[in-house]
Amino acid sequence: VLTIVLGVIFLGGQAWEYTHAGFGLSDSIVASSFYVLTGFHGVHVTVGILMLLSLVGFSTADRLPDDAAFPVEIVGLYWHFVDIVWIFLFPLLYIAK
């Protein structure tokens, strides 16, 4: 549940950044790349949040399969993939100027 909350906070920060960036999608190739890369990442974070919410819902309704490790592992692997992508995107977009 904490991961869901932090993911929503991340998306809120991304939305705030989009409204206060000072440049638009079509201003330059750098601006376009920024919006496309962070936008795709935001979509993947949203999908990860939905997957985590479904796990929480299935768990509270006691509808997970007998071997609950498999769906939890799949969602965990997906979330870690999204996290690793951000490890590469953050320095590329925010540090290397």
N, C-alpha and C positions, 0 to 999 in steps of 0.2 A: 504494500500500500504506500510505503514511503517513496518507492521508486516511481509510482504513478504520480504522487504529489510533486516530486521533483521534476518529472517529465512535463507536467502541466506548467510548472513555474518556468521551465526552459522555453516552452512554446510561448508563454506570455512575454518573456524577455525578447524572444525573436520577433513577436508581433510589435512590441514597443520599438525595437530597433528598426523595423521596416517603416514605421510611421515617422521616425525621427532621424533617418539616415542622411538626409540632405541630398540624396541623388536618387534617380529613378532607374527603372529597368532598362530603358533605352538610351540612357545618357552616354554610356561607353561600354566597351567590351568587358572592362573590369567590373562595372556595375552590373551588367547582365550576368556575368559569371557568378558574382556574389549572390544575386537573387536566385539564380537557378540552383547553385550548389546548396545554399542554405535552405532553399525551398524544398528540394528533394529530401534533404536531411530531416526537415520538419515533418514532411509527410511520413517518412519512415518512423520517426519518433511517435507520431500519432498512431500509426499502426501498432507499434510496440505497446503503447498505452492501452489500446483496445484489446490487445492480446492479454495483457496483464489483468485488465478488468474482467475479461472472460474467465481467466483462471480463478480470480477471487470469487466471482459469481458462482462458478461451478463448485468451488470448494465449499462456500457457505451453504449451497443447496445440497451438498453431499452427492454431487453428480460426477465427480472425477472417477475415472476407471480404477479398478483394483490396483493396477500398477500405475500410480499417479506420477511416478518419476518421469515417464516419457514425455507427457505434455509440458511438464514443468521444465525439463531439460531443453526442449525445443524452443520454448518461449525465452528461456534464459540465453540460449545460444543466439537467437535473433537479437535480443536486447544487447548482448555483448558485441555483436557485429555492428550494430548502430553506434555503440559507444566507441568502438575502435575507429570507425570512419570519422567520428568527430575529433579524435586525437590527431588525425591527419588534416582535417579541414580547418581546425582552429588556428594552427600555426600558419597554414597557407593563406588564410583570409585575414587574420587579425594581427599576426606578428610580422610576417614577411612583407613589409610595405616598401 
